[in-house]
Amino acid sequence: MRAERDPQSAPMQSQVNWALLGLVIERPSYAYELAQRFDRTYAGVLTLSSVSHAYTALAALRERELIEELPGTRQGRQPKPHYRATAKGLDGYGQWLVAQLDEDLRRQRLFILSLATFTRDPQTALELLARYEQACLEEARGTPIAPRTAQHTGVCAGGAPELAARLAAEESRLAVGAKLAWVEYARRELMALPGARVAAR
Amino acid sequence: MTLLELHGVAKRYREGQLERVVLREVSLRIDAGELAMVWGVRGAGRSTLLRVAAGIEAPDEGVVRFEGRELSGHGGDVLGAGIGYCQKLLRGGSQLALEVVTMPLLAAGVSPACARTRACEALERAGAPGCATLRAASLDTAETVRVALARVLAHDPRLVVIDDPIQGVDLFERDGILALLRSLTGEGVAVLASTTDATGLAGADRTLTLSEGELRGPPQQQLAPVLALRRPAGWRASA
C-alpha cells in the first residue's frame, strides 16, 4: 500500500503564490489590497484570475505556514484579516528567488541543445541562429533607457515601481548583451563546420 | 527622408601578403531623425563602417551617398556641412572645454564672438554647460563624450556618427549619453553609432549587428533595395 502524499511537503509550484508572498513580505496587508497591489506590480507578467484567486493563494500560503494572520485584525463588522510573512516564508521566498536562476539556465540550455541537433545541417542552424539574433535585437531595441537625474540619488529613487522597472530593464539589457555575444561565438563555431561557410554565403 | 545610403559596400585592408576583408556587401539606409545602433565585438569592422559611412574612408566596392550625393570626392565638403564625425579623443588636454568646441568653428572662419556663442549653445545642447570652464584633461569619460558631441553639434550636422559612445562611461551616466543621442533625433538629426556593449542598443530606432564584416538586422528593419537614379541627359535643376 502506498503512503498518502502530503501536498504541503511538495514544493510550491504556483508563481502567483510566490509572487503574492513577496507582496506580503514587502508590506503586511489584507487580501483585497494585496490583489490590487498584485495587479499593479506584476502587470503583464502574472495575473490573478479574480480577487478570489488572491484569497485561495493566501489560504495556501497560510497552510504552508509561510504567512500568518496578524493578531487583532479580524474584528469589526467587516473583518479584514491582515497577513504577514513568517520566518519560514522569508526563507522560502529567498530560496525561490535564487532558484529562478536555475530555471533561466535550464531554459537557455534547452534552447542550445535544441539548436545543437542541427549541427549536421549547419545552414539550418545558422538560419535559426540568425532568427534568434534578430529576436535579441528587437528585444534590445524595445528596452527603455532610464537616464538618472538628480532625483535618482535616494535609496529608492522614484519609488519602488520605478526602481523595479529600471532593474528589470537593466537585467534585460545585460541578458540580451550576453545572448548576442553568445550568438557571435556560436556563429563562428558553426561556420567552422564543413560546408557551413559556403552554405551561409 | 533618406539621409545616408550605403549600398553593396566592401572594404579591404592589406596586411603584408594577406588581404583582410573588413566590410562585405554592406547596405544600409539612415533616415533623418533616426537613431541606428550597430553592435559588434572588437574587430568586427564597426569603426571602419562608421568611417566609411562618414566619408572619411572610401569603400573599395559599392557606394555611399549622403543626401543623394556620392561621398567619394565630396567627403571633405560633406563632413564639414552635414556629417558630424565625433572623435571622443579631445586633443589639447590643457585647453578649456569651451576652447575645444570653439576652435574648429574659428578654423572654419566663424567670427570669435559668434564661435563662442555657438560653442556655449552646443555645450548646453550636449548637457555639458558646466564643463565649459574645465580643462579637457580633467573631464571624466561621460563629460568627454558630451564635449566631443558639442564640438560636432556646434556645426549643426544633419547626421552624427559616433563610435562606441558609452565605452568606459560610468554605469549611471550611460543612459544619459544614450538619452542625449535620442534627443538629437527629436531635433531631426540622424545618429549612426556603434557599441561593443549591447546595453547601448536600448531605445534605438534600428538595431544591427556587425559580424565579420557582415551587417545583420531584423527583417522588418531591413531596407528596400537602393535604386541608383540617373539624371536624364540635359537635366537641370529648376530655380
Interface residues (C-beta under 8 A of the other chain):
Chain A: A130 E133 Q134 A135 L137 E138 A140 R141 T143 P144 I145 A146 P147 R148 H152 A169 E170 R173 L174 V176 G177 L180 A181 V183 E184 R187 R188
Chain B: W39 V41 F172 E173 D175 G176 L178 A179 R182 D197 A198 T199 L201 A202 G203 A204 D205 R206 T207 L208 T209 S211 E212 R216 G217 P218 P219 Q221
